[in-house]
Amino acid sequence: MVHEWSLAEALLRYVASVYGPRIKSLKLRVGVLQSIDKEVLLFSIRELAGLYNVSLGDVVLEDEEAVFKCNRCGYEWSFNPGDLGQEVRESIHFLPEAVFAYTRCPRCGSRDFKVVKGRGLEVAEVVPG
């Protein structure tokens, strides 16, 4: 819960500073790579909105799949963190770069790849209000 709370706090500070304290709707993309607990994140956003005097309407959380691209052979693939064990998923949750220790390119076996999408939290749309 601590991680989601920290994400929610940073998100609300950003949104309020850019769009003001009244938000009609907020759409977020949640990268599946970090296994963020969406219920805890939403709870944290709602609780912190009250603490920061942010009037917040609808909040929509969308999953964003994880996609990697190999720097060696150029192969691009989807990645499902659910295929990994709980302990590994938790490591990646707190330190996304840990994925490089547990994953290889399915084509050439290289660990030299980049995360194209599916990491972290992204503000997709804000409707001030």
N, C-alpha and C positions, 0 to 999 in steps of 0.2 A: 504494500500500500504506500510505502514511503516514496517509491519511484513515481507512481502515478500522481501522488500529491504534488511532488516537485514539478512534474510536467504540467499539471493543471495550474499551478501557481505562475510558472513562467508564461504559459499560454494566456492567462487572464491579464497579467501585467502588460504583455505585448498588445493584445486586442484592445484593452482600455486605452493604452497610450496612443495607438494609431487611429482607432475608430470612435473613441469616447466611451462614456460609462453606460450607454444605453445600446444594447444589442438585441435586435429583433430575432435574428437567427444566425446560427453558427454551424458550419459544416466542416468536419475534420476528417482527414484520412489518417488511419492508424495502421502503420506498417506491421505486418504479421511477424516479421523477423524478431522483434523484441518481445513478443508474447505479452503485450500490455493488456491488463485486465480492464476491459471496456466498462464494466459495471463500476469498478472502483474509480476509474478515471472520471466517469460521468458524475458519480457521487462527489468526488473531490472538486470538480469544476463548479457544481451547484453550491457546495458549502463555501468555497473560497469566493465565489461571486458575491455572496452576502457579506463576507468579511471585507472585501475590497469595494463595496458599494457599487457593484456592477449589476445593472438590470439586464437579465439574460433571459431571452425567450427560448425558442426551440434550439436544441443542440442535437445534431445528427453526427453519428460516428460511422464511418465507412471503413471496411477493411481494404488494405492495399496489399496485393500479393507481393512476395519477395521475388525479385528477378536479379540474377547475377550474369555478368559477362566476363568471360575469360580473357585476360590480357595477352595470353600466349597464342591461343588458336582462334580467338574471336567468337567462340561458341556462346550463345545466350540461353539460359535455362531458368525455369521457375523452381523455386525452392519452398518446401513445406517444412517449417520448424517442427510440426507435429510428428515428423518421421524420426526425430531425435529423442533421446531419453529426457526425463524431467530435469535431471541435474545439468545436462548440457543446455537445455532451453533456458534454465534459470541463469546460467553463466552468460548466455547471449543477451538475456533480458537486461542485465546490468551493464554488460560490456559488449556491445554489438560486434566489435572487432574480433571477439572470440570465435565467431563463425569461421574465420580463416583457419583455425586449428582443427576444426571438425568436418570441413567440407572440401571437396576437390572438384575440379571440372569433370563432368561425366564423360567428356570426349577425350581429353588428353591427360587428365590426372593432376593438372597443375593446381597449386594453391594460390596462384597469382591471378586473382579475379577482382572485379569491383562490384559493389552493390549498386545496381541500376535504380531499383526502387523497392519499397517495402520496408524501409527502416524509419523508425521514429514516428513523429507526429507532425502532420502538415496541416496548416490552415488552408482549406480548399475554397471557402466562401464565407464572407461576413456581410450581413445586411444590418447596417446601423439602424437604430430606431429610437 
